[in-house]
Amino acid sequence: MKKILWIPYSTVILLIRVFLGLIFFGAGMSKLYFEHKFPGIIGPVWLEDELAPYGLGLYARFIAISQIIVGLLLLTQRFATLGAVLLFPVLLNILMVTISLDWKGTPYVNGLFLLLNTWLLLYDWPKLKFIFSDHTESVKHIPLKRTSRKADRGWVLLCIVILLTIPVSYLNLTLAWVICAGAILGLIANQIIARKQKSSLKKH
């Protein structure tokens, strides 16, 4: 098994996905929650305030929502490849904003995230290379098959619940935290159950 130092390569990829997922999920939620009272690793939480004078307040909210969705996709692992693909343009947008506003240091941080994201895309190259190929006949014949559609529906429902806690935070912050924490625990349980079902199917 290929390793980086003493860590299996697949574990390194998993850690990068979780790292980027946590960073961007927290970054997006903290931008939109009431008084920015949501734990996040990076900022700025006041992006909308910074961009509003230029008529870009809605764009700032779009960036925040994109960060949340991408973060959740990466954290589930189930849709991590899609998360890595979507994160790339989000990072490019953030990079251009930070450079345009002459934020010191932030472009370098975003540059590091871009490198990590590129690493994920290279890891998932076998899944993505058909996009650049003229010979896609075999791909067209691969059926779309999900081992657990129930888990997929559960993931979508719980993500919607997490997004709905944003407006709830303006009414009752504690309630929003509780609901969000419950939905996150639900996502973890959903992921574990889906993995067990997938392993069980492989054995049979």
PyMOL commands that set and color helices and strands:
alter all, ss='L'
color gray80, all
select helices_A, chain A and resi 9-32+34-36+47-54+57-76+80-100+106-123+125-132+137-140+149-169+173-203
alter helices_A, ss='H'
color red, helices_A
select strands_A, chain A and resi 3-4+7-8
alter strands_A, ss='S'
color yellow, strands_A
deselect
rebuild
show_as cartoon
